[in-house]
Amino acid sequence: MIGDSAAAKLGAVPLSNDTVARRISDMSNDIREQLIEFIKKSPYYALQLDESTDIAGQAQLLTYVRYLRDKAIAEDVLFCRPLQSHTTGEAIFNVLDIFIRENGLTWDRCVSLCTDGARAMTGRERGLAARVQQVAPLVKWTHCMVHREALAAKKMPVLFDSVLNQSVKMLNLIKSRPLNSRLFGVLCPEMGSGHEQLLLHTEVRWLSRGRVLQRLYDLREEVKCFLTEIKSDLAKHLDDTMWLASLSYLVDIFDRLNGLNLSLQGRETHILLLADRVDAFTQKLDLWHGRISRGNCDMFPSLADFITDAGTSHDFSSLFQSASEHYRSFTWVRDPFVCTANELSIDVQEQLIELKSDSRLKELFTSRPLSSFWAALMQEYPQLCDGALKILLPFATTYLCEAGFSKMTALKPNTAIVHKLRMI
C-alpha cells in the first residue's frame, strides 16, 4: 500500500510473518488512537467513504475523515473494515456506527458525508445517507462531483450515442477475441501505424471513453481494412463521412471532459474550488457553442482537421445547450474582502465587517490556502469561521477512496499481513 521501496525494506527484516504482522498491528493501533484524539479535539469532522471488493473477493468499506488540527484542515484514513455479508446501506451504516461509538466519537460533530451515487448510499429510506441523517439530522450528504461529471457526460444526442455504441462494438469485436486481436496486431505494423493495438473500453473507468475513441480514430484506416477483411457490417461506418466527423467530434469533446474530470481529482479539495472549475467549463461550453454556430471548430482539433481533409461541413450547433445556472453561492467565503453577505445574521455580518477592515488579514488571505485562512481565525471570529469551515470542511469527491482501493490491488491475498491490514 505504501510502495515497493517500503516493501523491500520490510522484506529485509529477519522476522517471521507473525512478528511483522503483530508489529504492524501495534503501530496501526497507536496511529489510530492518535487520530481519534485529534478528531475529538476538533469542533466537527466530515467523512468520505466507499465500498469495493478486494482481490480476495472480500467487500471492504474504506473511510476517510477531515477535521481541524493546529489551525488547519487535515485529512486521514479513518478505517478500512470488511463487510461480512451484505453491502446494503444498513450494513454499511452498522459498520460505520460501530466504529464511531467504539472509539468515543459522536455523530453530532459530523457535518458532512460524501459518497458516490450507488443505491446503497443514496436510498431514500434505507440508504446510508438516510440512516446517518436519522442519528445526525444536521449531516449534509454530498454526491461525489467526479461521479456526477461522469454521469453527466453519458447524456448525449442520439446521433453521437449511436456512434459511440458502434465504436464500442468495433473495439469489442477486435479486442475481445484473441485471434482477431493478434491478427490486428500484425496488420498495424504492416500499414505503418503508430500504434499496434486498440484499447479496450471499460465503463467503470472514468477516462476510458476518451482514450479508446482517440486510439480508434488514430487507427481508423487499419480498423476499416480489418473489418472489411472479416466481412463485418461495421466496416461501412468507416466509409461514412458524417459518421467519421461525429467520431472526431467525440474524440475532442471527451478529451475536454477528461481534462475536467482530472481537475476534479486530488487531495485537499473543497466544494467551492471544484464548483469554480465546473463553472469555468460550463462557460467554455457557451463559448464553444457560439464559435461552432459560426462554423469555427478550431477548439476541436480532430474535428477541424477532419473537415479540412474531407472537404465537408456540418451544422454542429445543436450539440451544445447553453449552460444552466452557475454556482455563485458563498462568495463571502471565497473572498471576504470584496463582498457582502446579506443572508447572514447581523452578528456574523458585523464580524465580517471587522474582518474586512483588518489590513493584516489581507496579507494572510493572499498567502494561505482558503481553508487554512478561515481555520486560523477560528478563535478571533468564531461565528464567521464556523459558517465558512462547515462549507470548506466537507469532502467534494470520493477520490481518496478510489485511490486507496487502487493501492489495495498490490496486496496479495491469503497472507497474515493482509489479514491484519483489513482489521486496521
Buried (B, 14 or more C-beta within 10 A) or exposed (E): EEEEEEEEEBEEEEEEEEEBBBBBBEEBEEEBEEBBEBBBEBBBBBBBBBBBEBEBEBBBBBBBBBBBBEBEBBBBBBBBBBBEEEBBBBBBBEBBBEBBEEBEBEBEBBBBBBBBEBEBBBBEEEBBBBBBBEBBEEBBBBBBBBBBBBEEBEEBEEBBEBBBEBBBBBBBBBBEEEEBBEBBBEBBEEEEBEEEBBBBBEEEEBBBBBBBBBBBBBBBEBBBBBBBEBEBEBBEBBEEEEBBBBBBBBBBBBBBBBEBBEBBBEEEBBBBBBBEBBBEBBEBBEEBBEBBEEEEBEBBEBBBEBBEEEEEEBEBEEBBEEBEEEEEEBEBBBEBBEEEBEEBEEEBBEBBEEBBEBEEBEEEBEEBBBBBBBBBBBEEBEBBBBBBBBBBBBBBBBBBBBBBBEEBEEBEEEEBBBEBBBEB
